Amino acid sequence: MWPEELADDIAQADNAEELHNIAVFLEDPDPLALVLEHPALDVGTALLAYWRLRRAAIVWTTADALLEHAERLLRSGKLPSVVAYEPIGDPHNEELIRAPRWGIPDVLMRPTPAVS
């Protein structure tokens, strides 16, 4: 289980950068679900959440529905580009990238740009 304070921290994130800085440390599906529903969610953080959920899906069956949700959000084109995220450069993803493709769409392998 994850601490209730974490839910408060996610809810109180004022912008995409703060939300991303919290999401970087998350691995469990429940707090990642809160990130995906946050009003400050951007493409980079959604992509980070997708990859964390991809890893979590190995252990938690609840991650599958969230993975689909994250993919829909990313494909919608409605999220702003604020924070950069490069899935291939993230050490958390090394095992997933070296493993067979696991059905990860190419669009979810690309880095996202940051807007200054």
Secondary structure as UniProt FT lines:
FT   HELIX           4..11
FT   HELIX           16..23
FT   TURN            24..25
FT   HELIX           29..37
FT   TURN            39..40
FT   HELIX           43..56
FT   TURN            57..59
FT   TURN            61..62
FT   HELIX           63..76
FT   HELIX           87..89
FT   HELIX           91..93
FT   HELIX           94..98
FT   TURN            102..103
FT   HELIX           106..108
//
